[in-house]
């Protein structure tokens, strides 16, 4: 898996009406991310995953909401697979192992609240 971090100045989206799916592009054989909000109290990050790409199992110290904007993914939480499609969401609990895999290419918004 190739992970391509797309760093952009978030001031370019502040106060501008945007479509989530237009803010991050698909790239062949890659995972691409774009941070939309990065504050001490939490983050909002958009991701695109090419088919078959994913993030290996890991934990995070905060609850995280995953909202699928496009496509289809498998989000495994504590060993339990959950299949999500466009318009669906799941909350990954803090300190629980989780992983993501693109069944079809998909885009997601990840919201992490730290306080």
Jmol script that loads the backbone (N, CA, C; Angstrom):
load data "model"
ATOM      1  N   UNK A   1       0.842  -1.179   0.000  1.00  0.00           N
ATOM      2  CA  UNK A   1       0.000   0.000   0.000  1.00  0.00           C
ATOM      3  C   UNK A   1       0.883   1.235   0.000  1.00  0.00           C
ATOM      4  N   UNK A   2       0.597   2.131  -0.865  1.00  0.00           N
ATOM      5  CA  UNK A   2       1.293   3.410  -0.883  1.00  0.00           C
ATOM      6  C   UNK A   2       0.377   4.428  -0.234  1.00  0.00           C
ATOM      7  N   UNK A   3       0.887   5.175   0.724  1.00  0.00           N
ATOM      8  CA  UNK A   3       0.103   6.184   1.414  1.00  0.00           C
ATOM      9  C   UNK A   3       0.597   7.550   0.968  1.00  0.00           C
ATOM     10  N   UNK A   4      -0.262   8.286   0.321  1.00  0.00           N
ATOM     11  CA  UNK A   4       0.104   9.612  -0.157  1.00  0.00           C
ATOM     12  C   UNK A   4      -0.652  10.648   0.661  1.00  0.00           C
ATOM     13  N   UNK A   5       0.077  11.365   1.477  1.00  0.00           N
ATOM     14  CA  UNK A   5      -0.510  12.415   2.294  1.00  0.00           C
ATOM     15  C   UNK A   5      -0.602  13.673   1.445  1.00  0.00           C
ATOM     16  N   UNK A   6      -1.766  14.227   1.364  1.00  0.00           N
ATOM     17  CA  UNK A   6      -2.001  15.415   0.556  1.00  0.00           C
ATOM     18  C   UNK A   6      -2.127  16.600   1.503  1.00  0.00           C
ATOM     19  N   UNK A   7      -1.065  17.358   1.663  1.00  0.00           N
ATOM     20  CA  UNK A   7      -1.061  18.494   2.578  1.00  0.00           C
ATOM     21  C   UNK A   7      -1.520  19.745   1.827  1.00  0.00           C
ATOM     22  N   UNK A   8      -2.611  20.305   2.284  1.00  0.00           N
ATOM     23  CA  UNK A   8      -3.094  21.556   1.698  1.00  0.00           C
ATOM     24  C   UNK A   8      -3.450  22.511   2.815  1.00  0.00           C
ATOM     25  N   UNK A   9      -3.366  23.757   2.536  1.00  0.00           N
ATOM     26  CA  UNK A   9      -3.720  24.780   3.497  1.00  0.00           C
ATOM     27  C   UNK A   9      -5.237  24.777   3.655  1.00  0.00           C
ATOM     28  N   UNK A  10      -5.729  24.486   4.870  1.00  0.00           N
ATOM     29  CA  UNK A  10      -7.177  24.387   5.087  1.00  0.00           C
ATOM     30  C   UNK A  10      -7.872  25.739   4.960  1.00  0.00           C
ATOM     31  N   UNK A  11      -7.123  26.825   4.955  1.00  0.00           N
ATOM     32  CA  UNK A  11      -7.757  28.137   4.763  1.00  0.00           C
ATOM     33  C   UNK A  11      -8.447  28.230   3.405  1.00  0.00           C
ATOM     34  N   UNK A  12      -8.039  27.394   2.450  1.00  0.00           N
ATOM     35  CA  UNK A  12      -8.646  27.431   1.125  1.00  0.00           C
ATOM     36  C   UNK A  12     -10.057  26.857   1.109  1.00  0.00           C
ATOM     37  N   UNK A  13     -10.468  26.155   2.165  1.00  0.00           N
ATOM     38  CA  UNK A  13     -11.823  25.612   2.224  1.00  0.00           C
ATOM     39  C   UNK A  13     -12.680  26.301   3.276  1.00  0.00           C
ATOM     40  N   UNK A  14     -12.080  27.080   4.158  1.00  0.00           N
ATOM     41  CA  UNK A  14     -12.830  27.753   5.219  1.00  0.00           C
ATOM     42  C   UNK A  14     -13.772  28.790   4.617  1.00  0.00           C
ATOM     43  N   UNK A  15     -15.051  28.670   4.966  1.00  0.00           N
ATOM     44  CA  UNK A  15     -16.052  29.604   4.470  1.00  0.00           C
ATOM     45  C   UNK A  15     -16.495  29.352   3.039  1.00  0.00           C
ATOM     46  N   UNK A  16     -16.016  28.271   2.425  1.00  0.00           N
ATOM     47  CA  UNK A  16     -16.338  27.929   1.041  1.00  0.00           C
ATOM     48  C   UNK A  16     -17.232  26.687   1.034  1.00  0.00           C
ATOM     49  N   UNK A  17     -18.339  26.735   0.315  1.00  0.00           N
ATOM     50  CA  UNK A  17     -19.201  25.565   0.170  1.00  0.00           C
ATOM     51  C   UNK A  17     -18.495  24.559  -0.739  1.00  0.00           C
ATOM     52  N   UNK A  18     -18.372  23.324  -0.264  1.00  0.00           N
ATOM     53  CA  UNK A  18     -17.640  22.296  -1.002  1.00  0.00           C
ATOM     54  C   UNK A  18     -18.379  20.975  -0.938  1.00  0.00           C
ATOM     55  N   UNK A  19     -18.132  20.123  -1.913  1.00  0.00           N
ATOM     56  CA  UNK A  19     -18.601  18.742  -1.879  1.00  0.00           C
ATOM     57  C   UNK A  19     -17.454  17.898  -1.346  1.00  0.00           C
ATOM     58  N   UNK A  20     -17.731  17.067  -0.324  1.00  0.00           N
ATOM     59  CA  UNK A  20     -16.674  16.251   0.275  1.00  0.00           C
ATOM     60  C   UNK A  20     -15.937  15.429  -0.770  1.00  0.00           C
ATOM     61  N   UNK A  21     -16.678  14.805  -1.679  1.00  0.00           N
ATOM     62  CA  UNK A  21     -16.051  13.920  -2.668  1.00  0.00           C
ATOM     63  C   UNK A  21     -15.105  14.654  -3.614  1.00  0.00           C
ATOM     64  N   UNK A  22     -15.263  15.958  -3.724  1.00  0.00           N
ATOM     65  CA  UNK A  22     -14.387  16.732  -4.609  1.00  0.00           C
ATOM     66  C   UNK A  22     -13.094  17.186  -3.925  1.00  0.00           C
ATOM     67  N   UNK A  23     -13.000  16.991  -2.605  1.00  0.00           N
ATOM     68  CA  UNK A  23     -11.854  17.518  -1.861  1.00  0.00           C
ATOM     69  C   UNK A  23     -10.675  16.554  -1.768  1.00  0.00           C
ATOM     70  N   UNK A  24     -10.877  15.294  -2.182  1.00  0.00           N
ATOM     71  CA  UNK A  24      -9.785  14.324  -2.211  1.00  0.00           C
ATOM     72  C   UNK A  24      -9.991  13.424  -3.428  1.00  0.00           C
ATOM     73  N   UNK A  25      -8.903  13.172  -4.157  1.00  0.00           N
ATOM     74  CA  UNK A  25      -8.983  12.377  -5.381  1.00  0.00           C
ATOM     75  C   UNK A  25      -8.496  10.953  -5.147  1.00  0.00           C
ATOM     76  N   UNK A  26      -8.977  10.040  -5.983  1.00  0.00           N
ATOM     77  CA  UNK A  26      -8.455   8.674  -5.986  1.00  0.00           C
ATOM     78  C   UNK A  26      -7.110   8.664  -6.706  1.00  0.00           C
ATOM     79  N   UNK A  27      -6.212   7.792  -6.250  1.00  0.00           N
ATOM     80  CA  UNK A  27      -4.952   7.546  -6.945  1.00  0.00           C
ATOM     81  C   UNK A  27      -4.738   6.045  -6.989  1.00  0.00           C
ATOM     82  N   UNK A  28      -4.257   5.547  -8.106  1.00  0.00           N
ATOM     83  CA  UNK A  28      -4.058   4.110  -8.296  1.00  0.00           C
ATOM     84  C   UNK A  28      -3.156   3.529  -7.219  1.00  0.00           C
ATOM     85  N   UNK A  29      -3.592   2.407  -6.648  1.00  0.00           N
ATOM     86  CA  UNK A  29      -2.807   1.652  -5.666  1.00  0.00           C
ATOM     87  C   UNK A  29      -2.375   2.487  -4.465  1.00  0.00           C
ATOM     88  N   UNK A  30      -3.223   3.426  -4.051  1.00  0.00           N
ATOM     89  CA  UNK A  30      -2.807   4.337  -2.979  1.00  0.00           C
ATOM     90  C   UNK A  30      -3.948   4.677  -2.032  1.00  0.00           C
ATOM     91  N   UNK A  31      -3.537   5.150  -0.871  1.00  0.00           N
ATOM     92  CA  UNK A  31      -4.432   5.785   0.092  1.00  0.00           C
ATOM     93  C   UNK A  31      -4.009   7.245   0.129  1.00  0.00           C
ATOM     94  N   UNK A  32      -4.964   8.137  -0.059  1.00  0.00           N
ATOM     95  CA  UNK A  32      -4.692   9.577  -0.058  1.00  0.00           C
ATOM     96  C   UNK A  32      -5.489  10.205   1.074  1.00  0.00           C
ATOM     97  N   UNK A  33      -4.874  11.137   1.799  1.00  0.00           N
ATOM     98  CA  UNK A  33      -5.602  11.819   2.864  1.00  0.00           C
ATOM     99  C   UNK A  33      -5.446  13.324   2.734  1.00  0.00           C
ATOM    100  N   UNK A  34      -6.450  14.014   3.252  1.00  0.00           N
ATOM    101  CA  UNK A  34      -6.431  15.479   3.267  1.00  0.00           C
ATOM    102  C   UNK A  34      -7.059  15.946   4.569  1.00  0.00           C
ATOM    103  N   UNK A  35      -6.298  16.653   5.355  1.00  0.00           N
ATOM    104  CA  UNK A  35      -6.800  17.191   6.609  1.00  0.00           C
ATOM    105  C   UNK A  35      -7.617  18.449   6.319  1.00  0.00           C
ATOM    106  N   UNK A  36      -8.840  18.455   6.822  1.00  0.00           N
ATOM    107  CA  UNK A  36      -9.745  19.594   6.621  1.00  0.00           C
ATOM    108  C   UNK A  36      -9.728  20.508   7.842  1.00  0.00           C
ATOM    109  N   UNK A  37      -9.755  19.896   9.031  1.00  0.00           N
ATOM    110  CA  UNK A  37      -9.663  20.642  10.294  1.00  0.00           C
ATOM    111  C   UNK A  37      -8.642  19.940  11.167  1.00  0.00           C
ATOM    112  N   UNK A  38      -7.744  20.717  11.742  1.00  0.00           N
ATOM    113  CA  UNK A  38      -6.741  20.172  12.651  1.00  0.00           C
ATOM    114  C   UNK A  38      -6.624  21.113  13.839  1.00  0.00           C
ATOM    115  N   UNK A  39      -7.334  20.768  14.904  1.00  0.00           N
ATOM    116  CA  UNK A  39      -7.362  21.592  16.112  1.00  0.00           C
ATOM    117  C   UNK A  39      -6.911  20.752  17.297  1.00  0.00           C
ATOM    118  N   UNK A  40      -6.561  21.394  18.366  1.00  0.00           N
ATOM    119  CA  UNK A  40      -6.174  20.692  19.580  1.00  0.00           C
ATOM    120  C   UNK A  40      -7.306  19.788  20.074  1.00  0.00           C
ATOM    121  N   UNK A  41      -8.551  20.175  19.831  1.00  0.00           N
ATOM    122  CA  UNK A  41      -9.708  19.423  20.320  1.00  0.00           C
ATOM    123  C   UNK A  41     -10.188  18.330  19.365  1.00  0.00           C
ATOM    124  N   UNK A  42      -9.660  18.278  18.152  1.00  0.00           N
ATOM    125  CA  UNK A  42     -10.066  17.224  17.223  1.00  0.00           C
ATOM    126  C   UNK A  42      -9.662  17.504  15.795  1.00  0.00           C
ATOM    127  N   UNK A  43      -9.909  16.500  14.945  1.00  0.00           N
ATOM    128  CA  UNK A  43      -9.550  16.609  13.536  1.00  0.00           C
ATOM    129  C   UNK A  43     -10.674  16.093  12.649  1.00  0.00           C
ATOM    130  N   UNK A  44     -10.694  16.595  11.430  1.00  0.00           N
ATOM    131  CA  UNK A  44     -11.539  16.064  10.365  1.00  0.00           C
ATOM    132  C   UNK A  44     -10.608  15.828   9.180  1.00  0.00           C
ATOM    133  N   UNK A  45     -10.584  14.574   8.716  1.00  0.00           N
ATOM    134  CA  UNK A  45      -9.691  14.200   7.627  1.00  0.00           C
ATOM    135  C   UNK A  45     -10.465  13.420   6.581  1.00  0.00           C
ATOM    136  N   UNK A  46     -10.245  13.735   5.318  1.00  0.00           N
ATOM    137  CA  UNK A  46     -10.834  12.984   4.217  1.00  0.00           C
ATOM    138  C   UNK A  46      -9.791  12.002   3.692  1.00  0.00           C
ATOM    139  N   UNK A  47     -10.247  10.817   3.320  1.00  0.00           N
ATOM    140  CA  UNK A  47      -9.382   9.781   2.762  1.00  0.00           C
ATOM    141  C   UNK A  47      -9.990   9.241   1.482  1.00  0.00           C
ATOM    142  N   UNK A  48      -9.144   8.832   0.558  1.00  0.00           N
ATOM    143  CA  UNK A  48      -9.588   8.009  -0.571  1.00  0.00           C
ATOM    144  C   UNK A  48      -8.707   6.774  -0.602  1.00  0.00           C
ATOM    145  N   UNK A  49      -9.328   5.620  -0.848  1.00  0.00           N
ATOM    146  CA  UNK A  49      -8.638   4.337  -0.902  1.00  0.00           C
ATOM    147  C   UNK A  49      -8.927   3.699  -2.248  1.00  0.00           C
ATOM    148  N   UNK A  50      -7.903   3.310  -2.964  1.00  0.00           N
ATOM    149  CA  UNK A  50      -8.120   2.529  -4.177  1.00  0.00           C
ATOM    150  C   UNK A  50      -8.573   1.132  -3.754  1.00  0.00           C
ATOM    151  N   UNK A  51      -9.248   0.422  -4.624  1.00  0.00           N
ATOM    152  CA  UNK A  51      -9.749  -0.926  -4.319  1.00  0.00           C
ATOM    153  C   UNK A  51      -8.606  -1.800  -3.802  1.00  0.00           C
ATOM    154  N   UNK A  52      -8.872  -2.512  -2.708  1.00  0.00           N
ATOM    155  CA  UNK A  52      -7.889  -3.409  -2.126  1.00  0.00           C
ATOM    156  C   UNK A  52      -6.930  -2.753  -1.149  1.00  0.00           C
ATOM    157  N   UNK A  53      -6.903  -1.427  -1.104  1.00  0.00           N
ATOM    158  CA  UNK A  53      -6.015  -0.710  -0.188  1.00  0.00           C
ATOM    159  C   UNK A  53      -6.656  -0.626   1.193  1.00  0.00           C
ATOM    160  N   UNK A  54      -5.860  -0.359   2.213  1.00  0.00           N
ATOM    161  CA  UNK A  54      -6.419  -0.255   3.550  1.00  0.00           C
ATOM    162  C   UNK A  54      -5.438   0.292   4.557  1.00  0.00           C
ATOM    163  N   UNK A  55      -5.877   0.298   5.795  1.00  0.00           N
ATOM    164  CA  UNK A  55      -5.042   0.663   6.931  1.00  0.00           C
ATOM    165  C   UNK A  55      -5.008  -0.550   7.845  1.00  0.00           C
ATOM    166  N   UNK A  56      -3.829  -0.986   8.218  1.00  0.00           N
ATOM    167  CA  UNK A  56      -3.700  -2.176   9.052  1.00  0.00           C
ATOM    168  C   UNK A  56      -4.228  -1.899  10.460  1.00  0.00           C
ATOM    169  N   UNK A  57      -4.441  -2.978  11.196  1.00  0.00           N
ATOM    170  CA  UNK A  57      -5.021  -2.860  12.527  1.00  0.00           C
ATOM    171  C   UNK A  57      -4.149  -1.974  13.426  1.00  0.00           C
ATOM    172  N   UNK A  58      -4.827  -1.083  14.134  1.00  0.00           N
ATOM    173  CA  UNK A  58      -4.166  -0.160  15.048  1.00  0.00           C
ATOM    174  C   UNK A  58      -5.189   0.315  16.073  1.00  0.00           C
ATOM    175  N   UNK A  59      -4.764   1.092  17.042  1.00  0.00           N
ATOM    176  CA  UNK A  59      -5.674   1.700  18.005  1.00  0.00           C
ATOM    177  C   UNK A  59      -5.467   3.208  17.993  1.00  0.00           C
ATOM    178  N   UNK A  60      -6.445   3.919  18.533  1.00  0.00           N
ATOM    179  CA  UNK A  60      -6.359   5.365  18.685  1.00  0.00           C
ATOM    180  C   UNK A  60      -6.870   5.713  20.082  1.00  0.00           C
ATOM    181  N   UNK A  61      -6.339   6.760  20.673  1.00  0.00           N
ATOM    182  CA  UNK A  61      -6.728   7.092  22.045  1.00  0.00           C
ATOM    183  C   UNK A  61      -8.080   7.800  22.175  1.00  0.00           C
ATOM    184  N   UNK A  62      -8.752   8.039  21.030  1.00  0.00           N
ATOM    185  CA  UNK A  62     -10.024   8.757  21.047  1.00  0.00           C
ATOM    186  C   UNK A  62     -11.038   8.040  20.171  1.00  0.00           C
ATOM    187  N   UNK A  63     -12.337   8.220  20.470  1.00  0.00           N
ATOM    188  CA  UNK A  63     -13.372   7.721  19.568  1.00  0.00           C
ATOM    189  C   UNK A  63     -13.186   8.393  18.212  1.00  0.00           C
ATOM    190  N   UNK A  64     -13.521   7.653  17.149  1.00  0.00           N
ATOM    191  CA  UNK A  64     -13.409   8.207  15.797  1.00  0.00           C
ATOM    192  C   UNK A  64     -14.633   7.790  14.993  1.00  0.00           C
ATOM    193  N   UNK A  65     -15.252   8.742  14.324  1.00  0.00           N
ATOM    194  CA  UNK A  65     -16.404   8.490  13.472  1.00  0.00           C
ATOM    195  C   UNK A  65     -15.924   8.365  12.037  1.00  0.00           C
ATOM    196  N   UNK A  66     -16.318   7.283  11.376  1.00  0.00           N
ATOM    197  CA  UNK A  66     -16.023   7.075   9.961  1.00  0.00           C
ATOM    198  C   UNK A  66     -17.332   7.203   9.195  1.00  0.00           C
ATOM    199  N   UNK A  67     -17.373   8.117   8.222  1.00  0.00           N
ATOM    200  CA  UNK A  67     -18.526   8.299   7.351  1.00  0.00           C
ATOM    201  C   UNK A  67     -18.078   8.002   5.924  1.00  0.00           C
ATOM    202  N   UNK A  68     -18.717   7.032   5.277  1.00  0.00           N
ATOM    203  CA  UNK A  68     -18.352   6.663   3.911  1.00  0.00           C
ATOM    204  C   UNK A  68     -19.069   7.603   2.937  1.00  0.00           C
ATOM    205  N   UNK A  69     -18.284   8.369   2.189  1.00  0.00           N
ATOM    206  CA  UNK A  69     -18.805   9.352   1.226  1.00  0.00           C
ATOM    207  C   UNK A  69     -19.041   8.736  -0.148  1.00  0.00           C
ATOM    208  N   UNK A  70     -18.302   7.662  -0.467  1.00  0.00           N
ATOM    209  CA  UNK A  70     -18.367   7.065  -1.797  1.00  0.00           C
ATOM    210  C   UNK A  70     -17.812   5.648  -1.692  1.00  0.00           C
ATOM    211  N   UNK A  71     -18.386   4.718  -2.430  1.00  0.00           N
ATOM    212  CA  UNK A  71     -17.831   3.376  -2.519  1.00  0.00           C
ATOM    213  C   UNK A  71     -18.242   2.452  -1.396  1.00  0.00           C
ATOM    214  N   UNK A  72     -17.361   1.479  -1.096  1.00  0.00           N
ATOM    215  CA  UNK A  72     -17.689   0.446  -0.123  1.00  0.00           C
ATOM    216  C   UNK A  72     -16.419  -0.008   0.591  1.00  0.00           C
ATOM    217  N   UNK A  73     -16.536  -0.175   1.919  1.00  0.00           N
ATOM    218  CA  UNK A  73     -15.378  -0.536   2.733  1.00  0.00           C
ATOM    219  C   UNK A  73     -15.756  -1.544   3.798  1.00  0.00           C
ATOM    220  N   UNK A  74     -14.727  -2.224   4.294  1.00  0.00           N
ATOM    221  CA  UNK A  74     -14.881  -3.073   5.466  1.00  0.00           C
ATOM    222  C   UNK A  74     -14.096  -2.422   6.596  1.00  0.00           C
ATOM    223  N   UNK A  75     -14.801  -2.136   7.684  1.00  0.00           N
ATOM    224  CA  UNK A  75     -14.179  -1.566   8.873  1.00  0.00           C
ATOM    225  C   UNK A  75     -14.287  -2.626   9.956  1.00  0.00           C
ATOM    226  N   UNK A  76     -13.142  -3.140  10.389  1.00  0.00           N
ATOM    227  CA  UNK A  76     -13.116  -4.178  11.414  1.00  0.00           C
ATOM    228  C   UNK A  76     -12.789  -3.525  12.750  1.00  0.00           C
ATOM    229  N   UNK A  77     -13.653  -3.777  13.734  1.00  0.00           N
ATOM    230  CA  UNK A  77     -13.479  -3.228  15.074  1.00  0.00           C
ATOM    231  C   UNK A  77     -13.438  -4.393  16.054  1.00  0.00           C
ATOM    232  N   UNK A  78     -12.345  -4.514  16.771  1.00  0.00           N
ATOM    233  CA  UNK A  78     -12.159  -5.597  17.749  1.00  0.00           C
ATOM    234  C   UNK A  78     -12.475  -6.961  17.133  1.00  0.00           C
ATOM    235  N   UNK A  79     -12.007  -7.173  15.904  1.00  0.00           N
ATOM    236  CA  UNK A  79     -12.176  -8.447  15.222  1.00  0.00           C
ATOM    237  C   UNK A  79     -13.503  -8.644  14.519  1.00  0.00           C
ATOM    238  N   UNK A  80     -14.443  -7.706  14.678  1.00  0.00           N
ATOM    239  CA  UNK A  80     -15.761  -7.822  14.043  1.00  0.00           C
ATOM    240  C   UNK A  80     -15.803  -6.970  12.771  1.00  0.00           C
ATOM    241  N   UNK A  81     -15.961  -7.626  11.595  1.00  0.00           N
ATOM    242  CA  UNK A  81     -16.023  -6.853  10.344  1.00  0.00           C
ATOM    243  C   UNK A  81     -17.389  -6.183  10.160  1.00  0.00           C
ATOM    244  N   UNK A  82     -17.357  -4.963   9.674  1.00  0.00           N
ATOM    245  CA  UNK A  82     -18.566  -4.185   9.365  1.00  0.00           C
ATOM    246  C   UNK A  82     -18.430  -3.687   7.935  1.00  0.00           C
ATOM    247  N   UNK A  83     -19.417  -3.994   7.105  1.00  0.00           N
ATOM    248  CA  UNK A  83     -19.390  -3.545   5.713  1.00  0.00           C
ATOM    249  C   UNK A  83     -20.195  -2.247   5.627  1.00  0.00           C
ATOM    250  N   UNK A  84     -19.539  -1.201   5.139  1.00  0.00           N
ATOM    251  CA  UNK A  84     -20.174   0.107   5.018  1.00  0.00           C
ATOM    252  C   UNK A  84     -20.204   0.533   3.561  1.00  0.00           C
ATOM    253  N   UNK A  85     -21.319   1.165   3.202  1.00  0.00           N
ATOM    254  CA  UNK A  85     -21.488   1.722   1.857  1.00  0.00           C
ATOM    255  C   UNK A  85     -21.734   3.213   1.965  1.00  0.00           C
ATOM    256  N   UNK A  86     -21.731   3.867   0.819  1.00  0.00           N
ATOM    257  CA  UNK A  86     -21.955   5.307   0.751  1.00  0.00           C
ATOM    258  C   UNK A  86     -23.141   5.714   1.621  1.00  0.00           C
ATOM    259  N   UNK A  87     -22.928   6.742   2.446  1.00  0.00           N
ATOM    260  CA  UNK A  87     -23.980   7.276   3.299  1.00  0.00           C
ATOM    261  C   UNK A  87     -24.064   6.621   4.667  1.00  0.00           C
ATOM    262  N   UNK A  88     -23.236   5.597   4.921  1.00  0.00           N
ATOM    263  CA  UNK A  88     -23.264   4.918   6.216  1.00  0.00           C
ATOM    264  C   UNK A  88     -22.057   5.327   7.051  1.00  0.00           C
ATOM    265  N   UNK A  89     -22.192   5.143   8.382  1.00  0.00           N
ATOM    266  CA  UNK A  89     -21.128   5.517   9.300  1.00  0.00           C
ATOM    267  C   UNK A  89     -21.007   4.500  10.414  1.00  0.00           C
ATOM    268  N   UNK A  90     -19.864   4.533  11.084  1.00  0.00           N
ATOM    269  CA  UNK A  90     -19.632   3.723  12.268  1.00  0.00           C
ATOM    270  C   UNK A  90     -18.702   4.517  13.171  1.00  0.00           C
ATOM    271  N   UNK A  91     -18.851   4.301  14.479  1.00  0.00           N
ATOM    272  CA  UNK A  91     -17.943   4.924  15.438  1.00  0.00           C
ATOM    273  C   UNK A  91     -16.987   3.851  15.933  1.00  0.00           C
ATOM    274  N   UNK A  92     -15.708   4.127  15.799  1.00  0.00           N
ATOM    275  CA  UNK A  92     -14.670   3.219  16.286  1.00  0.00           C
ATOM    276  C   UNK A  92     -14.294   3.689  17.695  1.00  0.00           C
ATOM    277  N   UNK A  93     -14.537   2.845  18.706  1.00  0.00           N
ATOM    278  CA  UNK A  93     -14.274   3.265  20.091  1.00  0.00           C
ATOM    279  C   UNK A  93     -12.784   3.446  20.381  1.00  0.00           C
ATOM    280  N   UNK A  94     -12.496   4.373  21.271  1.00  0.00           N
ATOM    281  CA  UNK A  94     -11.129   4.619  21.704  1.00  0.00           C
ATOM    282  C   UNK A  94     -10.503   3.338  22.240  1.00  0.00           C
ATOM    283  N   UNK A  95      -9.229   3.160  21.931  1.00  0.00           N
ATOM    284  CA  UNK A  95      -8.406   2.064  22.454  1.00  0.00           C
ATOM    285  C   UNK A  95      -8.845   0.669  22.015  1.00  0.00           C
ATOM    286  N   UNK A  96      -9.756   0.555  21.056  1.00  0.00           N
ATOM    287  CA  UNK A  96     -10.160  -0.739  20.502  1.00  0.00           C
ATOM    288  C   UNK A  96      -9.437  -0.923  19.167  1.00  0.00           C
ATOM    289  N   UNK A  97      -8.876  -2.097  18.901  1.00  0.00           N
ATOM    290  CA  UNK A  97      -8.195  -2.304  17.622  1.00  0.00           C
ATOM    291  C   UNK A  97      -9.173  -2.211  16.454  1.00  0.00           C
ATOM    292  N   UNK A  98      -8.738  -1.540  15.398  1.00  0.00           N
ATOM    293  CA  UNK A  98      -9.581  -1.408  14.206  1.00  0.00           C
ATOM    294  C   UNK A  98      -8.691  -1.358  12.960  1.00  0.00           C
ATOM    295  N   UNK A  99      -9.304  -1.721  11.833  1.00  0.00           N
ATOM    296  CA  UNK A  99      -8.622  -1.715  10.540  1.00  0.00           C
ATOM    297  C   UNK A  99      -9.641  -1.363   9.468  1.00  0.00           C
ATOM    298  N   UNK A 100      -9.167  -0.866   8.334  1.00  0.00           N
ATOM    299  CA  UNK A 100     -10.044  -0.510   7.222  1.00  0.00           C
ATOM    300  C   UNK A 100      -9.496  -1.112   5.939  1.00  0.00           C
ATOM    301  N   UNK A 101     -10.422  -1.541   5.071  1.00  0.00           N
ATOM    302  CA  UNK A 101     -10.020  -2.110   3.779  1.00  0.00           C
ATOM    303  C   UNK A 101     -11.065  -1.733   2.736  1.00  0.00           C
ATOM    304  N   UNK A 102     -10.600  -1.315   1.574  1.00  0.00           N
ATOM    305  CA  UNK A 102     -11.499  -0.947   0.477  1.00  0.00           C
ATOM    306  C   UNK A 102     -11.982  -2.200  -0.245  1.00  0.00           C
ATOM    307  N   UNK A 103     -13.274  -2.484  -0.158  1.00  0.00           N
ATOM    308  CA  UNK A 103     -13.874  -3.564  -0.940  1.00  0.00           C
ATOM    309  C   UNK A 103     -13.942  -3.103  -2.397  1.00  0.00           C
ATOM    310  N   UNK A 104     -14.441  -1.889  -2.587  1.00  0.00           N
ATOM    311  CA  UNK A 104     -14.370  -1.148  -3.845  1.00  0.00           C
ATOM    312  C   UNK A 104     -13.665   0.142  -3.466  1.00  0.00           C
ATOM    313  N   UNK A 105     -13.166   0.876  -4.445  1.00  0.00           N
ATOM    314  CA  UNK A 105     -12.542   2.134  -4.058  1.00  0.00           C
ATOM    315  C   UNK A 105     -13.572   2.949  -3.270  1.00  0.00           C
ATOM    316  N   UNK A 106     -13.088   3.627  -2.237  1.00  0.00           N
ATOM    317  CA  UNK A 106     -14.022   4.395  -1.421  1.00  0.00           C
ATOM    318  C   UNK A 106     -13.359   5.637  -0.844  1.00  0.00           C
ATOM    319  N   UNK A 107     -14.222   6.582  -0.474  1.00  0.00           N
ATOM    320  CA  UNK A 107     -13.795   7.804   0.200  1.00  0.00           C
ATOM    321  C   UNK A 107     -14.512   7.861   1.541  1.00  0.00           C
ATOM    322  N   UNK A 108     -13.798   8.382   2.528  1.00  0.00           N
ATOM    323  CA  UNK A 108     -14.402   8.502   3.848  1.00  0.00           C
ATOM    324  C   UNK A 108     -13.967   9.795   4.512  1.00  0.00           C
ATOM    325  N   UNK A 109     -14.824  10.228   5.440  1.00  0.00           N
ATOM    326  CA  UNK A 109     -14.487  11.337   6.315  1.00  0.00           C
ATOM    327  C   UNK A 109     -14.271  10.741   7.696  1.00  0.00           C
ATOM    328  N   UNK A 110     -13.133  11.058   8.309  1.00  0.00           N
ATOM    329  CA  UNK A 110     -12.807  10.596   9.646  1.00  0.00           C
ATOM    330  C   UNK A 110     -12.869  11.803  10.582  1.00  0.00           C
ATOM    331  N   UNK A 111     -13.722  11.713  11.613  1.00  0.00           N
ATOM    332  CA  UNK A 111     -13.860  12.787  12.594  1.00  0.00           C
ATOM    333  C   UNK A 111     -13.391  12.236  13.927  1.00  0.00           C
ATOM    334  N   UNK A 112     -12.359  12.862  14.487  1.00  0.00           N
ATOM    335  CA  UNK A 112     -11.848  12.446  15.778  1.00  0.00           C
ATOM    336  C   UNK A 112     -11.972  13.613  16.745  1.00  0.00           C
ATOM    337  N   UNK A 113     -12.695  13.374  17.832  1.00  0.00           N
ATOM    338  CA  UNK A 113     -12.881  14.393  18.870  1.00  0.00           C
ATOM    339  C   UNK A 113     -11.977  14.027  20.034  1.00  0.00           C
ATOM    340  N   UNK A 114     -11.105  14.947  20.431  1.00  0.00           N
ATOM    341  CA  UNK A 114     -10.121  14.648  21.459  1.00  0.00           C
ATOM    342  C   UNK A 114     -10.540  15.102  22.848  1.00  0.00           C
ATOM    343  N   UNK A 115     -11.596  15.882  22.964  1.00  0.00           N
ATOM    344  CA  UNK A 115     -12.010  16.310  24.301  1.00  0.00           C
ATOM    345  C   UNK A 115     -13.516  16.394  24.391  1.00  0.00           C
TER     346      UNK A 115
END
end "model"
wireframe off; spacefill off
backbone 0.3
color backbone group
